[in-house]
């Protein structure tokens, strides 16, 4: 008789952030991803600070990629007793260093603003989820594995990474379990990338799996074409600069910022944008871009050729300036010249983008341009949905600026791209669990997958457990 084999969906179930899935195989316990849930401050703190298992009983973590909604709660896990290895691709390991350090720094800094106001109102101070000192013990646990090179997680369990094409180092992960004369292949996409995007290779199609845990972020919609996206970007820039304003772009420091910079570089080279300065106000984005430069093996052929032969373009050019210090960031807010400002975080839940929004959304000449998904409960979602007043650092700010959005820059596969990728799996999965998506997109995608694959498709609830042997 085979040992019990199951999975518990303890994060990113019927929501988009906080990826966290617990694998159980006999007496073994492993975690797939350990990300931050992003949303309202109180709810996020409660979810991120609490685990439905004893961290010390988890033997290892297998990480899909470096984005904080997949890695950002690892320091909490370690601080609560986890002592195992954290498996990731080499590029993910290198990106996790600045990402986790920046996350800890921002938690402390942002709470300083919040606690000053809380103290003045006689309210108790908040404490950060973790501090910078919690990051090094976490980084020491990382173990790198390249694409296409299987490794043994435990007796009877082999794991392999495949290129997900989502961000640098992102991986589709396959587990092969053998026990009691039975074999089961489990695949987890993490975040599934898109074919034909700049910089990175297209997503791999690994050998087929029996059970698939699949993301569903854009399960109910299609992305605009690249041509339409670039055209809309040019129009938004021209409209904003034409009225003397600045374009403020909340952007994920890893992946989205590099793709946006590469696109702007190409348009400037072709004379298709106003000749204004472009500022990337994110020390993390600068560090992440340095990691990109050291992992050109992950680039597609076109980007690798341009990078090698054009002096490091498209990540550095004459009109682009990376800001590092708070003084440089403050000086930018004191300036009134038309420009493009790209700053993290992508969902406006922390970081320097909050200062640019605080100073910029009240000016009708400006535009806030969203180039990524905005999770429920985030400041980004409230602005994108048209809120006229929002709280920034605990204080109300009236929005008078234009709000625009371009979903075509998304690094997540859309509905058609997900369906096409699943159709190429051979053999087809018999069971599919949809995660990393709000309920409506997930249920829409589930219906289509049932019709097209004949698989049993479920949208698990938070905390739901499923037995995998069938």
N, C-alpha and C positions, 0 to 999 in steps of 0.2 A: 504494500500500500504506500502511495506517495505521500511525502510530508505535506502538511497544509501549506498552501500558497495563496496569498491574498494581497490586496492593496487597499489602503484607507486614504480617502481624498480629503486631506486636512487643510488645504489651501487652494486658492484659485478654482474653487468649485462654485459654479453659478456666479462667478465674478471674475474680474480680469487680473487682479494683482494677488501677490502673496502665494506664489506657487509652492506647494509643500505636499508630497505624497509619501506615505509610509508603506514600505514593502515588507511583507512578512513571509518567511520561508522556513518552516520548521521552527527551530529556536532562534533563527537569525532575524534581525531587524535592521533595515537600511532606510535611509531617507533619500528621496529623489527631489532635489532642489530644497532650498530653505530661504524663501524670499520674503521681502517686506510687503505687508498689506498696506496700501495707500488709500487714504480716505479721510473722513472726519477725524480730528486729532484724538478724541477720547476713544472712539471705536478702534482706530488703528493701534493705539497704545495697548488696549486690552487684548486685541488679537495677536499682536506681535510679541507681547510679553509672556504669553501663556502657551504651553504645549500640552497636547492631549496624551502625551507619553513621557516617560522619563528619559531626558536626553542622554543620561549615562548608559542607558540600555541599547542605544543605537550604535551599531558597529561601524558604520561608514555612511558618508553622504556622496551621492553621485550627482554632479551639477551639470545642467544643460548648457548654460552660458552665463555671462558675467552681469547682465542687467540686475539691478537691485531687487526687482520683484521676483528674482530667482536665487539671488545670493545674499541679499542685504540683511537677513536675520541670522546668518551663520555666527557672528560674534555673540549673539544672545544664546544660541545653542551651546557654544563652547563655554560661555561663562556659567551656564547652568549644568555643566558636567559632562558634555560630550568629549570623548577622548580618542575618537577614531580618525581615519583618513578621510580627506575630502578630495574626491577624484574629479578631474576637469581636463580640458585640452590645454596645451601649452599657452595659447593666446588667452584663454580664459583665466589661467593662473596669473598671467602678467597684467591683465586688465583688472582683476579683482584687487590687486594691491592698491592702486589709486582710488578705485571705486569705494572700497570699504573704509579706507582712511578718510576719504572725503565725506562719506555718509556719517561717520562718527563726529567729525569736525562740525558738520552742518547741524547735527542734532543738538550739540552743545550750544552753538552760536544762536540758532533760531530760538531755543528755549530761553536764552538770556533775554531776548526781546520780550518773549511772552511772560517770563517770570518778573521782569521789571514792572510790567503793567499789573500782573497779578498781585504783587507786593503792595503796589499803591492802592489796590482795592481791598486789601486785607485777605486775599485768597492764598491758599497754600501753593508753594512752589512745586513745579513739576521736575522730575528727574529724567534724563535722557535714557533711552532704551539701552544704549551702551556708549562707552567713551573711547577715545583714541587708544588708551592703554589696552583695551580688549581686542584690538585688531591684530597686533603681531602674533599672539598665541593662536589665532585663527589661521593666519597665513602660513604658519609653520606646518599646518596639517595638510596642505595641498600636495597632491601627487599628480603629475601630468601624464596624459595618455594621448597619443596622436590618433588621427583619423585612420580607420581601417586596421588597427592593431588591437586584437582582442586581449583582454586580461581577465584573470580569475578573481572573482570577488569572494568566493567561498567554494568549498567542494561541491561540484555539480552546478556552479553558476558562472557563466562566462558573459562578459560585457564587452560591447564594442561601440565606438563612436563613429558617426557618419556626418559629413558636412551638412548643416541645416540651412546655410545661406541666409541667415537672419542678421547676425552681427559677426564681427571678427571672432573666430573661435567657437561659434555656436554649434551645437551638436544635436543630431538625432541619436537616440540611444537605444540599443537593442540588448535585451537580457535573454539568455538561453538557460532555462532551468532543466536539469536532468535529475530524476529521483524515482526509485521504485519502478524502473523500466519505462517511465514516462518522460516525455520531453514537451516543453512549452516555450514558445518564443513570444516575448513581450516587447513591444516598441513604445517609446515615449518621445513625442516630437519636441518637448519643450516648446519653443516658439518656432513655427515653420516659416522659412523665408520665401522669397518670391523669385521666379525666374526672370532673367533679363534685366536685373537691376544693376546700377553702377557699383564698382569696386569689388564686390564679392562674387564667388562662383555660384551657380544655380544649386538649389538643394539636391543632395543625393537621393536616390531611391534605393534603400537597403533591401536585402532579401526579405520576402514577406514574413509576416508575424501572425500568430494566432490571435493575440489580443493587442489592441492599439489604444493608447491614451493620446488623444489628439486635441490640439488647441482649436478654439472656435471663435476667436476675437471678432473676426469679420465674417462670421458664418451666414449672415443675412444680407450681404451687400457685395458689390463689385467696386474695385478701385478704378478711378479714371485712368485713361491711357497716359503713357509717359509724355506724349506730345501735348495732351490737354493740360497735364499738370505743369509742364514748363511754361506753356502759354499763360496759364492763370498766375503763375509766379511772376512772370514778367509784367503782367497787367497790374498786379497788386503792388509791386515795387514802384512802377511808374506812377501809379495813382497816388501813392503815399508821398513819394519824393516830390511829385509835382505840386503838392499843396504845402510843401516845406516841412513835412513831418518825418518821423523816423519809424522804421519797420522793426517791431519788437517780436522776436521769434523764440518762444519757449521750446527748447529742444533737448532731447536726451543727449548727454555728453558723449555717449559711446554709440556709434553707428549713425544715428540720424544727423548729428552735427557734421560728421565727415562727409556724408552723402550730400547734404545741403551745400557745404563749402565747395565740394567738387562740382556741383551743378552751377553755382554762382560763378566759379572760376571759368567754366566753359562759356557761359553767357557773356561775361566781361571780355573774354578773349575774342568773341565774335562781335563785340560792340552792340549787344542786345540789351544792355542794362545801363541806367544812368551811372555816371562815373562818380560814385560816392564811396566813402570808406565803409568797410565791413569789419565789425568788431566781434570776436568770439570772447565773451566775458565769462570765462570758466576755466580756472586753473585745471580742473579735472579734464575738460575737453582737450586742453593742451597736452596733458600727460597721456591721455588716451590716444591722441594723434601720434605721439611718439611711439606708443606700442604698435599702432598700425604700421609705422615705418619699419619696425623690427620684425614684422610678420607678413612681409610681402608674399610669402608662400601661400597665403590665404586669398590673395587677389585673383580676380579673373585675368585673362591674358591681356586684355586691353589696358587695364589699370596698371598691371605689372610693367608693361612696356612703357607707358607714360611716366610712371614713377621712376624707373631706372634711367630713362633717356631725357627727362625734362627736369632734372635737378630737384626732385621731390614733389613736383606738382602732381596732383591737384591740391595738396594739403598746405601749400604755402605759396603766396603770390603777393605782388606789390601792394594791392589795395586791402589786403587782409592783415589784421593785427590781433594777436592773442593778448588779452589782458590778464595779469596775474595778481596784482596787489589790490587790496580794498581801496587804496588811494586812487589807482587808475580807474577803478569802477565808479567811484564817487565823482571823479573828474568828468567821466562820460555823462553822468546824470546832470552835471552842472552845465554841460554844453548844450547848445540849441541847434547845432548844425544837422541837416538831414543826413541820415546814415542808416545802416542796417545793424541791428544788435541781436546776436544769437547768444542765449544764456540758458543754463540749466536751473531748475529741473523741468523735464518735459511736461509734467502735469501740474506745474506751479505749486508744488507742495513743499518747497524749500529752496535754498540756494539763492544765487544772485538775481535770478529772474524776479523774485519778489520785490526787490528794490526798484528794478526797472518798471515793473507794473505800478508800484506805489507812486512813482514820479511821472509815469507816462500815460496811464489810462484816462486821466482827466483831460488830456489835450485832444481836441477833435481832429487835429492834423495827423495824429499818429494812427498806426494800425498794429494790432496784435494778431500775428499770423500763427495759427496752430498747424503743425506739420506731423502730428502724431495723435494716437488715441488718448482720449481724456476719460479716465475712469470715473464711475459714479462717486459722488461725494467730494471730488477734488475741486480745487479752485479753478483749474483749467476747464473742467466741465461746466461749472457755473458761469464762467465768462463766455464759453462757447455757446451755451444755451441762452445767452442774452441778458444775464443779470445786470441790472443798472447800478446796483451798489453791492460791493463785496467787502469782506473783512480781510485786511492784510496786516500782519503782525498785531492782530486783535483790534484794529481800528477800522471804521468804515471808510471806504474810498468810493467816490462816485465815478462811474465809467462814462466817458464821453467819446472815447476813441472808436474807430472802426474795428470790428472783429471779422477775421477771415479764417478760412480753414482749407487745407489741401491734404486730402486723404491719400493722394497718389504717392506721397513720400513714405508711406507706411512700409515698414520692413516685415509686416505680417502678411502672409498669403490671404487673399480674399476668397470668397465662396468658390468661384470657378477654379482658382488655383489649388485650393484644398482638394476639391473633388477630382481634379485632374491628377494630383499627386497620389491620392488614395487609389485611383483606378490603375496606377502603374505598379502597385504592390502585387507581387506574385510569389506565393498564393495570397489571395485576398484575406484580410482578417475576418475571423468569425464573430468577434465581439469588439465593439468600439465604445470607449468612454470619452465624452466630450468635456473638456475642462478649459480654463483660461478664456472664459467668455461669459457675458451676461446671459440671462435666461433666454431672452427672445432670439438672439443670434444662434445660441446653441441649439435650441429646439428647432429652429428653421433648418439648420444644417443637419440635425439628426433625421428629420423627415426625408431629406434628399438622400442621405447616405443609406437609409433603410431601403428606399426605392431602387437605388443604383447598385448596391452591393449585396443585398440580402442579409447583411450582418445584423446581429442584435446590437442596437445602439442605445446607450443610456446617457443621460445628463445627470451625473451623481450630485446629490445634495452635500452640503458641507458636513464632513465627518463620516459620510457613508463609507461602509466597507464592502468589498466584493471579493468572493472566492474566485480564483482564476482557473483552477483545474476544472474541466467540464466533462 
